Every structure is written in structure tokens, then in C-alpha cells.
Amino acid sequence: MKLSRFLVGDTIRVTWINSNVIPSVLFASVYDGNEILVDSGTMTSSGNGYYFYDHTIVNTPGFYVVETRATIASMLYKRRVKFQASLIQVD
């Protein structure tokens, strides 16, 4: 798995794409390296099955996880993606 890297203060966009179904619940949560919740919210529909959630990375460098959860026809779907926040350019 590729680890995405961002600068502290950057805003990242978390996305979810559905085809032919509409989730009854769809939200994103951001956890720090200790699995402590630092941000969460409902994802926004931008039409045609595309959803997004914008998160501004907190002022603490470290490793984080974005978790998206969708409920579709009483089934729970979950995706987790790790990223690293840094104080300096990491390219």
C-alpha cells in the first residue's frame, strides 16, 4: 500500500463512488496514530454517485487514518486509508 504524505495545514479530499445505489448513511472519520478521533463528518454528494469530505490536517505531524463508512441496503461497507502529515515538504 502506498502511503500518501501531506503537509500540516493542507486540506485533503476523501472520496467515495457508488454506482446505481444510494447509501442511507455515508460519513468519514479521521484518526491519529493512537486511533483517537480527530475529525469526522457526513460526506457530501456532488452528483452521479460521487461523494466527498474535505479534511484540513491538524497541526501535529504523524500518521493518520481516514475511515469511510457507508450503509447500503442494511450492509456496512468500510474503507481505511493511511497518510502521513509532515511539517516539511516530503516529495
Secondary structure, 3 states (H helix, E strand, C coil): CCCEEEECCCEEEEEEECCCCCCCEEEEEEEECCCCEEEEEECEEEECCEEEEEEECCCCCEEEEEEEEEEECCEEEEEEEEEEEECCCCC
